[in-house]
């Protein structure tokens, strides 16, 4: 049985412009050299073997000032590199060549449990520009005023894969982004990734922004906090044409933020984990473009948003496309506010919403609110429920939208119910669009109001299914 060769351990100490690398107490190369000279000396000494580089003496943080520590294969070849210890810099922003406290270039793979920081405005803590992998499994990567991790965006081949796992912390405060992916892929299995701002005019505060993918999130905690923010405040923002898959973990927006946003034609699939917004104006999920969002499996999407023109899931306008914008086949989508608030709100989208499974609920507001001509389809095992007591609303509310007469709601299966035993409706159509029911159950508890209420000239066609409660009314 072969025994793996232990990685060679190097320690770098020093300050200012003079640094020294040691191995087992012996100096590697020449003592008192610039940081890049020391990094290159370690590469030569390791000679392709895997190695561990420990920054600092075990107590103090190694401060490398305005010069990056660059890992590349120019003049030699690295094996697998593991980073430990503590390192900080004030390396200024640069896109070409990329600059940061740690820069990774070429076909190099790096793992890190180190504390890595850049404290200058717009600075990068780690700038990966490699076809290898970067795995952050411990330590803290921080850029209080800039980008904790940013893949290069103007030169090089990009990163093969970035993975965050274990006990890693990736963070920025009043900065730009905790993680910005412009090339390569991102995998989040654990750790905590966070961005926060206390500025009253905070805008464009993103924890993770994705301009390229794919991205897979299966664990960990992702958080954005901006109690006083006013702009685009996202925990996860997909601005790519690629896929984002969320199967676990917790993604949270505190204050006025949005937990997950889809802002391009890429797809977002949420099949597990929790996506939540805790503020009264926060959104759990927002679709800003024509890319499809799918909710399935054991996903839990929740908010307590009280704005009557928003929702736990919010679908914004994006032209006249009629393709599906939201598909729910499982999981749970809820608005837990006990005063008002919607679970799914289609503001001004002509795109479709298809619900064939899962539970969509609003404690006191509207479970599914359609404010445009996009068609809502309910089928399968879908369960849509509320206890809304407002006589001019319903568990599903179809709002007025000028003179459009096409179908706005089609129910072929599932259950739509209003559990209020007093006033309230299960389906309320206040539009000129048609409602078609050919299956499933539409139910209103108690004696107040209606299972189906038509408050406009929109047609109602009920050919099958079960209507429980007072019969529908056409004015």
Secondary structure, DSSP 8 states (H G I E B T S, - for coil): -------EEEEEEEETTEEEEEETTEEEEEEEE-HHHHHHHHHHHHTTS-EEEEESSSSS-EE-TT--EEE--TTS----EEEEEEEEE-----BTTB-SSEEEEES--EEE-SEEEE-STT-EEEEEEESSEEEE-SSEEE-TTSEEEE--SSSS---SEEEE-TT-EEEEESSSEEEEESSS-EEE-SSEEEEE---TT--SEEEEEESS--EEE-SSEEEEEETT--S-EEEEEE-SSSEEEE-SSEEEEEES-EEEEE-SSSEEEE-SSEEEE-STT-EEEEE-SS--EEE-TT-EEEE----TT--SEEE---TT--SEEEEEEEEEEEE--SS---SEEE-S--SEEEEEEEEEEESSS-SEEE-SS--EEE-TT-EEEE----TT--SEEE---TT--SEEEEESSSEEEE--SSS--SEEE-SSSEEEE-SSEEEE-SSSS-SEEE-SS--EEE-SSEEESS--EE-
